[in-house]
């Protein structure tokens, strides 16, 4: 007969690729939820959430032959699992259910064998469908345990734990104290046997100031200073040489070692003392003087250390007496304590004993004092009792040396249990390990699972090995744990490492309905009602520990005594509604009005039947509990996976279980039914290609989708329609006006089920967000129908209970959002449509960044432009002709509108990816021609500003523009035709005023030729409007610019040290740090990526010329002295190729004083600040992608290895070599320090990863 469930623990280890296989970089555990298949052949499964368990005291069942008749009560009460307390032989004196004397033998009370017990358990599983688990008690044993008689080393005794000697002496003093009181010996001191609470202060003073002083505890901790100094003196006298200086100069290294904790036998490392104190001193002249000085210093150190340990000891003893007084106060005077009357041994002592003594005999402290010093056999059998410490770290072994919990009397001890000493590995105590392994085997072969008793006090390594062993024997072994670390992280560590399936939670810890409601919500494996539907792709996320929720456990007081009999049904019903395993204790359903004690109970449970003193369905709440247990299983099996707990009043809870598929609850709201039906019909539209929603979506363009999905605050405000991004109270402004902002938040809400998120609360409180979505779209003609569709659907949602609004809002928004994304991809190129989700997601940035923004318009295109031409409209107020040309935003949120939106560098570095590869050819064409119309000084403007107030301070933008045109001709079908498109020149000469559109048209190929001619010709100019109003941070010389081509190398060059004309364009602005007007990276001279752009442009133009698409094969210039000169494009190309490696490669033999790294490419050549040429920056990577033909294959691979080693970072590529003097890796734009390299973000391109 077998019972199956899936493997529930997988261990994984993380090994970083750069590390050796044996170097572990982390490890963890995956827990897989278990389930049971009944062994009756039905194939039916018992899910973990359906478990209903009853705990029984095994010793109260009688002989095995009577078990079934007594357990029939459990069967007829509807439980499907029984938890048995330990079935082994118990302590002969206490008979406590958890004080096991022999872990390998059944309790003789049962009159049976393990085989007979297993047969009974298997029959219950098959016939009654009841599983069985029992306790595994590892961390302690009964004081009369057979193992400890043969192997005392398995306990904490005075041989393996000599640090406990002072605690043992203190324990014996306290036991003798009770004896002395009971005999009246302390009556003269004002301490009678029948004490009152005011006597506690007298006891405190007597113990601390008189009795403990008598036994000189300090002798266990201090060293004999005179003896050690004398030994040190003799040791130094034997040395031949004295060092000139000490080997160590820190006498804090000298520490007292207490050894075996014998009086006045503590010691120090004299060899270490020699290396610290013995050396030649200038003010002394002889060896004896050096020895004397060393001995004096050691004496001072020892006296200091003795003082410290005495102070610590005094604090510990004071703490011990305080704890004793607190314990006595609880047991004798506290309202919730047992209220003992008289001090006596052994029944009602002053405090309980912390140690087991041979033959359980409490000897006088004077005798103990001698025995723990001299008698090894006695020391072997003095063993520490187990217990627990309130709010202690469960991973800390309070019996280890250094914790002093036994001396401080911090432990709430169990005086019939010996704490077992497992150590940290098998070799520390093999006898105990082997003994417990056999114990584990017996349980694993008999029961379906276990309850790990006192799990938090069991060594983790040992519990893990035992549970692994149990699952080797029985792969179906279920592990429940009593785990009370007081810290959720500690709980999780135990759960993961041991492979625990569930942990005990007790409802009685809730003192009022509010706490009970909170507890039910916490323990339940449920999403709250109104939770968002799970994504189709589920992320692997950590979950909270699985709970086993009890209305009453077997080891806690009876709730009828603490509350009332009426509380029993109420509490059970509340526990039933929890979506997790549940449990109860035998006697609870029978309304037994007292605690069935695990220690003192000697009676047997009643049997099932209809005779006198028997139990049947009419007894107490047996039949009610059966119904509740059935309800608990039905709720899970029928899909009621959501839960909500409402606090109706201070004395009432409303607990609701909800089925998110059928939308039924155990209590229904009839008025919502029709709305849900309408919403269901709406949702079906998303999968129907002929539905109204799909028809509306198919009419949307990519520009329309940008408005629906994205659109920043600045873009929206520029429309002048009165809308802005939505503001959620207690959250703030959304990032976009469109659906993406909402979806991003909903993703996080769904991931962590954050039902108190401000967005969720906003939806529950009103319809504002839904109205915003619909109304915003309705004011634009292209999106009006979509806005009306949303408006109609939101009316259905608004009629629901507000509790349900967020979930259905999410359904509508998410499904419509996904369809809108699909539609956007369908409007793009086949490359995008047929690519992976990752590529399609990247393509969304094309929709995101490209839009029509009224306050950031592009210059008008020529009216003579051939088709297709952009759509135009006339402003009815100004009669201005407006072309609807989309522009590409430089970035969000700060560069989305006005002058900052249209940046040529950002536009044309992005044009290939965002427009050409996505198939947006018309928009790409319009951008090329618009910027081309603003050409001036052989450059296109960096910031466009409608072409009217443009700045020509970018040397690289024009080359990126040319590179984009080459990509256009290569990618777009018949793309070469763009070269013959008409460009309306705004500035046909360098100094001409702006021209009306269409008044000076040129073919694009002529504009391109002008760019090359201006560079070959060499051109210098000063920016128009130069000065503070144009750029408040620029040095006056920075407004001067030049461009040109080196006639020897063919390299394009330009700029000066006071401006920054490439993409690394940070201009200093801090007067405090003196970097204002200083470009952080001027990169004047010939920048490597500009040479690559120039080279690939020339190569492309040569190709276009051969195909007769470009009419020029050379560039002709004129000068006043030499007349006209002509440079063939092929010659220009050859000069670049012949000189590139020679000028830029830094090989191993380079002897320049500026070299910092070798086997790299220079960043620039011929810059004003020569050392900047030699900086390692990532710009050569751009060059290598654009013009790989320039590079030597061997050299580029060497350089790439350098990049991988030096520049590759966690987030991207560092912009500067970390070994460079100017490197600052963290960018802080608002840094207002005096640091030249950092202030005002001066290091923007000097280190931070891009």
C-alpha angles and dihedrals in degrees: 000000000000136000116203137201132156124273105274106196131056120176119209133186126206116221118179114225092238093055132082114259093250094054105090117205098187144326139207146163138252116212115209114199112248130223134185130230113208113241094225094093096253094111090222118149130226105212117210091242089060097056114123110182135186122202118219133184104241092208089059093059097072121208121358090250089065098042097091094052091051094042091051085083088064091048094051091046090065101250121146100194136043125204111206121199113230113312095199130101110293133214109291093223108035097028085203113171090232100042101092119191098183119018093193100055132068119241105272087226088076094058091210147090135252089255091056091046091051091050090053092048093049091049091052090051093050101037103031101022090236121142123206134219131171138195123274107205109192110152100062143021137199117279088244094049112149092223093059092052090060099030111031088166086076087074132057101266133160093266098057094027107035090162086078093067095094089047091051091051090049090048092053091049090054093047090049088047090061090047092050092050094048089051091051095244093130097045090099088059091054098260113120127184091245095058128191125208093260089061090068093079090052090050090049094054094042094053098042101039101033119014102041093043088058092066098050099224090180090074090073091060111032127077127230099255097192093048095048093046090050091051090047091051092053091047093053093046090062093058119101098201136040117209120237092234137011120273089221125024098194116089090186084086088074109092134166117253112204094198111183093352096250119159113274090352099110113122146181136223102272092187089059090046089054091056091050105040108024113082140109115283120202094223092055127063112190136060092239090055090051090050092049092050092049091050091049091052092048090049090053091050093049092048089051092049092048089052091051095050091047091052090049091047092051089052091050094049091048089051089049094053091045090053092048091053090048091051092048091048091054095047096043108027114014117111091230096041130091091262100222115199107203134031110238142143130279102355105046109013127173087252133351121263118261095202140051113231126203110277086004088273119152105215125196114272091242090060093042088052090061097039096053089050101046115009110081094180092054090046090054092060100042098099133183118245119229125241141133139266121222113247092357125149105263091209090060117089103221091199094062122103114272098035097081092193092142092052093046091047091230093143127097093216133210102215097199095052130079117212109236122226111221097159118200100296143020094266092060092072114355094171092060093043093052092044093054093043090060089046089053091049093054092051096043092052094047107038136046092233146332146246109228102222116216088356093170090065096048115097107258096224092052096046090050093052093047093049091047087052092048090054091049087059096038114015087191094062111139118210123206118173140203094221120171108160093140089227125086092212091054090047090053092050091055092044095050099042098043096036096239116185098199142354129220120257122182124211092203088074087073108089098189140018092266093057091044090052091049090050093050090051091049099048096043120100088218139117111230116258108274093034117155119259115262118256118254087242107055118208117223103246134170114255132204118266113280112251134217103204120207128193087200130002124209096243100053134077121279112268092218088063092047099039126358141293089254089062091067098072093039093051093045091051091051092049090049090059092057113104098230140068111306134202146183140184128253107259095034094091090044089055093235101185097217141049115277094221120222090211110036104027113114102163126098127240119258119258129239114263146088101267128100114302092008126123126240140154091285093058115109110300098336094120092043091052090050089055092046092050090051091048090051092056094042093053092059097038092051094051103257090149100148124079138190128184117199123191102221095175141337089282105031138068131191112207117187129188115199135193108219093196099052093025090227126138132189083255116036135209104215095195093067097057099087093046092053090052090053091049091050089054089049092052090053088063091071093066095040112087091199095050123119092252094052091048090053093048094050090063093057121103126211089260089054090050090054088060094045097045107027138000120146128233094261093048092049094048091050088064089067094219096123097252130123135165116304118260119216113203113246089011108058137217120349118238093237138022090225133075096276092075090055094043092053091056093042089054090058093044091052094045094057098019092237099183092168093056112130091243092056092046091048091054092048093049099050152336097260098115094046091049090049093053094049099039095047092056095043094065093065119072095221094052100031095102092050091050090052090050091054090046091055095047093046089058088065092049093048091059092060127093106280088240089066099043098089095052094051093040087056091049092054098041095044097047094045091045092053091049091049089052091051091050091051091054090048090058092056133077124296088251090064096039092053097041132097126279087258093058092044089051091052089050089061088077086069088063093039099053103034119077145126108265114182097210093049104050125164121237114274116267122235114282085221093062113127121239136322096056128174120264112263134199135180122239104237093212102042097023087226117155109238123196114208097225116156116228131204117244117232090220147316136298103353100037101045102104147015120025093336097061102070109058115162095209094053093041096054098038085056101037097090094052101036101037114014101042090043092053098246093137100152093054089048091052093050092051093050093050095042094054091040090059089062095056112142133158087009089295137096117228121269094213108032104198094181088306090278104097099018124159119225097199099118119092097182101047095080091053091050087050091054091045090053091051089053090051090049092055091047098047108030117075106254086001092156088076090077088074089068095047117119116252118201103220114214092187110027090174132032094254103031121121118243112292128219114260112274095012094107112027124176134178113257091240089059091052090051091050090052090057091055093044093051091052095047091044091052114235133205126187143156120234115256113250091018113183144067095317092057096043118357093194102048124102112238093249089054090073089065114090139179138183131192150135124251105240093213101047102022089231118149112231141173150135130065137246092273098060135049113218102171132069090278089075108148112148117198116243107173117109090180092059093036095236097113110126092014116116109224090213112016093169091187117167117045113341114205099232091049090056089051092049090048092048095050091046092053091047090051093048091051087055092047090049092053089054090048093242092114117043100206128081095171145024118242122200136176134214133185095246109035102029121222123354127192128208118191114222090231091054091049090051092049093051091055093049093046094052106032102085092036093055102035109033115092106203130187092267096056108123100185114137089227094063114115098159131024130207091042136105120253117249095222139350130222095015118159091244096054096195091064089067089069098050118120106237131155096246093100087065089063089050092049092054095045099042111014090162090076094062131086105234095225094047096048091053091051090049092048090054088053090052092050091050100039112022106028108102141174095271104025142304120333112237093219139027108268089225091060116108091233095051115126112164103194118069118212112170095190094052104136098180130126090252107122092203096049112026116118090000093298089158093062092127098019100088116329113121118252 
